[in-house]
């Protein structure tokens, strides 16, 4: 996954979770939660864990975007 890739369907979230890509959540261009790794997801929510702990965010009202490419995140 490349930086800037927007996660939309379950396959996207599963891939980001497996690869450990840092993901940020935004609403209307504003960052809602700092970048972190996807630790769980459902049809309604996405859980992101980062420096500030874990946050469960509504999937329908947030935009989830990869911050770093997968290879860079694993180094």
ABEGO torsion letter per residue (X at the ends): XBBGBBBABAAAAAAAAAAGBBBBBBBGGBBABBBBBBABBBAABBBBBBAAEBBBBBAAABBBBBABBAAAAAX
